[in-house]
Amino acid sequence: MSGAAGPSNAAAGRATPYGLKVPVRITAAFWAIKVLSTAMGEATSDALVHGLDQYLGVLIGFALFVVAMGLQLRARRYDPWRYWFAVAMVAVFGTMVADVLHIGLHIPYAVSSAFYLVVLVVVLRLWSRMEGTLSIHSIFTPRREALYWLTVLCTFALGTAVGDLTATTFRLGYLGSGILFVALFAVPGLAYRCVRADAVLTFWSAYILTRPLGASFADWMGFGPAVGGLGLGHPVTAVVFLVPIIGLVTWVARTGIDMPGCSRPLRPTGAAPSSGRRPAVDQDRRPAVD
């Protein structure tokens, strides 16, 4: 990917009527915030469900999810605060969605993991057939954005179920699961860097793995020694992860590092660019990591 542009270019890109609604440049900061948000979402969900009445906790989680998605979908341009607030609330509600099958309906983690995997594959297949691409660098229509967030929700539900599967059913424990997913998370990046594996495939593979990675460490910190945890408690754990998220999003918003070089409007696929050259951000094979 190209180098980061200055804040002036980033601000100009966000002001365009056809601007993307998601980050253009996938940097180390993106992955750091994503992992931290998955951990914060796991801890917040547990704090709401276990600290309050479980039905009230789910209701609050759902309300926060609706508010966050409403703010994001109503926005006309990419805004880091809205975007990452939406991701964080999807993390909270996605955890609850995954827990419903196991805790509420007593379905084994292996079955719920397989179920959410099938759902994710179906959603990705639908997105691909309808739009002809799964690239996040082409999210500039309402339908693509809706498909994007539906996919994100599915990845959180799947990742939560898989993380619990390895920690409990496979008896790796929360810390062991976290270490396992750190190693697995590195695989897509190495595949992209070393053998030039498909950018879209490696991005979504890494994106899915961030969920069990963050959630495993959040559970390890939040649960007590009886289950191999540190016993910090879920509310404290949520705050521990929230603080660096705020710091990183503040830095991203000020520097514009995730939106370089977008000084002209982006046009939907099929629209003729004014210069005769296809806009760089409308390329479906942009690098997935930077």
C-alpha positions in Angstrom: 0.0 0.0 0.0 1.0 3.6 -0.5 2.4 5.6 2.4 0.1 7.5 4.7 -1.0 10.9 3.6 -1.2 13.9 5.9 -4.3 14.9 7.8 -5.3 17.4 5.1 -5.6 14.6 2.5 -7.4 12.4 4.9 -9.9 15.2 5.8 -10.5 15.9 2.2 -11.2 12.2 1.6 -13.7 12.1 4.4 -15.6 15.1 3.1 -16.4 13.6 -0.3 -20.0 12.5 -0.9 -19.0 9.1 -2.3 -16.4 8.4 0.4 -15.8 5.0 1.8 -17.5 4.1 5.1 -14.6 1.9 6.4 -10.8 2.4 6.7 -9.0 2.4 3.4 -5.5 1.6 4.7 -5.3 -1.5 6.9 -2.3 -0.8 9.2 -0.9 -2.2 12.4 -3.1 0.3 14.3 -6.2 -1.2 12.6 -5.3 -4.7 13.8 -4.3 -3.5 17.3 -7.7 -1.7 17.8 -9.5 -4.7 16.3 -7.9 -7.2 18.8 -8.4 -4.8 21.7 -12.1 -4.2 20.8 -12.8 -8.0 20.6 -11.3 -8.4 24.1 -13.2 -5.3 25.4 -16.4 -6.6 23.8 -16.0 -10.0 25.5 -15.4 -8.5 28.9 -18.2 -6.0 28.6 -20.7 -8.7 27.5 -19.7 -10.9 30.5 -20.0 -7.9 32.8 -23.5 -7.1 31.6 -24.7 -10.7 31.5 -23.1 -12.0 34.7 -23.1 -8.7 36.7 -26.8 -7.9 35.9 -29.8 -10.0 35.2 -28.9 -11.9 32.0 -32.0 -10.7 30.1 -31.4 -7.1 31.1 -27.8 -7.5 30.1 -28.7 -8.8 26.6 -31.3 -6.0 26.3 -28.7 -3.4 27.1 -26.2 -5.0 24.7 -28.7 -5.0 21.9 -29.7 -1.4 22.5 -26.0 -0.3 22.3 -25.6 -2.3 19.1 -28.7 -0.6 17.5 -27.4 2.8 18.5 -23.9 2.2 17.2 -25.1 0.8 13.9 -27.6 3.6 13.5 -24.8 6.2 13.9 -22.6 4.3 11.5 -25.1 3.7 8.8 -26.4 7.3 8.9 -23.0 8.7 8.5 -22.2 10.0 5.0 -18.4 9.5 5.3 -15.9 7.5 7.3 -15.4 8.6 10.8 -13.0 6.7 13.1 -15.0 7.2 16.2 -18.3 6.0 14.7 -16.6 3.1 12.9 -14.8 1.8 16.0 -17.8 2.4 18.3 -19.8 0.2 15.9 -17.1 -2.5 15.9 -17.0 -2.4 19.7 -20.7 -2.8 20.1 -20.8 -5.6 17.5 -18.2 -7.2 19.7 -20.5 -7.0 22.7 -23.6 -8.1 20.9 -21.8 -10.7 18.9 -20.6 -12.3 22.1 -24.2 -12.5 23.4 -25.4 -14.0 20.1 -22.9 -16.8 20.3 -23.6 -17.4 24.0 -27.3 -17.8 23.4 -26.9 -21.1 21.6 -24.6 -22.6 24.3 -25.9 -21.0 27.6 -29.5 -20.5 26.6 -30.1 -23.5 24.4 -27.4 -25.8 25.8 -25.9 -26.5 22.3 -22.3 -27.7 22.4 -19.6 -25.3 21.3 -18.6 -27.6 18.4 -22.1 -27.5 17.0 -22.5 -23.7 17.5 -19.1 -23.1 15.9 -20.1 -25.2 12.9 -23.4 -23.4 12.7 -21.9 -19.9 12.7 -19.3 -21.0 10.2 -22.0 -22.1 7.8 -23.9 -18.8 8.3 -20.7 -16.8 7.6 -20.0 -18.8 4.4 -23.5 -18.2 3.3 -23.3 -14.4 3.9 -19.9 -14.2 2.2 -21.3 -16.1 -0.8 -24.3 -13.9 -1.0 -22.1 -10.8 -0.8 -19.8 -12.1 -3.6 -22.7 -13.0 -5.9 -24.5 -9.7 -5.4 -21.5 -7.4 -5.6 -18.8 -9.4 -7.4 -16.2 -8.6 -4.7 -15.6 -9.1 -1.0 -13.0 -6.4 -0.8 -13.4 -3.9 2.1 -11.9 -1.3 -0.2 -15.2 -1.1 -2.2 -17.6 -0.3 0.7 -19.2 2.8 -0.7 -22.8 1.8 -1.3 -25.5 1.2 1.4 -26.0 -2.4 0.3 -22.3 -3.2 0.5 -22.1 -1.6 3.9 -25.0 -3.6 5.2 -23.4 -6.8 3.9 -20.1 -5.7 5.5 -21.6 -5.3 8.9 -23.6 -8.5 8.7 -20.3 -10.3 7.9 -18.6 -8.6 10.8 -21.4 -9.7 13.2 -21.0 -13.3 11.9 -17.3 -13.3 12.4 -17.7 -12.2 16.0 -20.3 -14.9 16.7 -18.1 -17.5 15.1 -14.9 -16.4 16.8 -16.6 -16.3 20.2 -17.8 -19.9 19.8 -14.5 -21.2 18.5 -12.6 -19.5 21.3 -14.8 -21.2 23.9 -14.5 -24.4 22.0 -10.7 -24.5 22.3 -10.7 -23.2 25.9 -13.3 -25.5 27.4 -14.1 -28.5 25.1 -10.5 -28.9 23.9 -9.3 -28.1 27.5 -6.6 -25.6 26.4 -7.7 -23.0 28.9 -8.1 -19.4 28.2 -4.4 -18.5 28.2 -3.5 -21.5 26.1 -6.3 -20.6 23.6 -5.0 -17.1 23.5 -1.5 -18.2 22.7 -2.8 -20.6 20.0 -4.7 -17.9 18.3 -1.8 -15.5 18.4 0.1 -18.1 16.3 -2.8 -18.7 14.0 -3.4 -14.9 13.5 0.2 -14.6 12.2 -0.4 -17.2 9.4 -2.6 -15.1 7.0 -0.2 -12.2 7.3 2.8 -14.4 6.6 0.9 -16.0 3.7 0.2 -12.6 2.2 3.7 -11.3 2.7 5.7 -14.4 1.8 3.7 -16.1 -1.0 1.4 -13.3 -2.0 -1.7 -15.2 -1.1 -5.1 -13.6 -2.0 -5.5 -10.3 -0.2 -9.2 -10.6 0.4 -8.9 -14.2 1.7 -6.0 -13.4 4.1 -7.8 -10.3 5.4 -11.0 -12.1 6.3 -9.1 -15.0 7.7 -7.1 -12.7 10.0 -10.2 -10.7 10.8 -12.0 -13.8 12.1 -9.1 -14.9 14.1 -8.9 -11.6 16.0 -12.1 -12.5 17.8 -11.0 -15.7 19.6 -7.6 -14.2 20.2 -8.9 -11.1 22.0 -11.7 -12.9 23.7 -9.4 -15.7 25.1 -7.2 -13.1 26.8 -10.2 -11.2 28.1 -11.6 -14.3 29.7 -8.2 -15.2 31.1 -7.9 -11.9 32.8 -11.6 -11.6 33.9 -12.4 -15.1 35.2 -11.0 -16.4 38.5 -8.2 -18.8 39.4 -10.6 -21.7 39.7 -10.8 -21.8 35.9 -7.2 -20.7 35.2 -7.8 -16.9 35.1 -6.3 -13.9 36.8 -9.5 -12.9 38.6 -9.5 -9.2 37.7 -13.2 -9.3 37.1 -15.0 -8.5 33.9 -15.7 -4.8 34.5 -12.0 -4.1 35.3 -10.9 -6.1 32.3 -13.2 -4.2 30.0 -11.7 -0.9 31.2 -8.2 -2.2 30.8 -8.8 -2.8 27.1 -11.0 0.3 26.6 -8.2 2.7 27.6 -5.8 1.8 24.8 -8.6 1.7 22.3 -9.5 5.3 23.1 -5.8 6.3 22.8 -5.3 4.5 19.4 -8.6 5.8 17.9 -7.7 9.3 19.0 -4.3 8.9 17.2 -5.9 7.5 14.1 -8.5 10.2 13.9 -5.8 13.0 14.3 -3.3 11.5 11.8 -5.7 10.2 9.2 -3.3 7.3 8.7 -6.1 4.9 7.7 -7.4 7.2 4.9 -4.5 8.3 2.8 -4.7 9.8 -0.7 -8.6 10.0 -0.9 -8.8 13.6 -2.1 -11.4 13.0 -4.7 -14.9 11.4 -4.6 -15.0 7.7 -5.0 -17.5 6.4 -7.5 -19.5 3.1 -7.4 -18.3 0.3 -9.6 -19.3 0.9 -13.2 -19.3 4.7 -13.0 -16.8 6.3 -15.3 -14.0 8.1 -13.5 -13.6 11.7 -14.5 -9.9 11.3 -15.3 -10.3 8.1 -17.3 -8.3 6.2 -14.8 -9.9 3.9 -12.3 -9.7 5.3 -8.7 -7.2 3.4 -6.7 -9.5 2.6 -3.8 -12.0 0.8 -6.2 -9.5 -2.0 -6.8 -10.7 -5.2 -5.4 -7.2 -6.6 -4.9 -5.7 -3.9 -2.7 -3.3 -5.3 -0.1 -5.0 -6.6 3.0 -2.3 -5.6 5.4 0.2 -2.8 5.5 
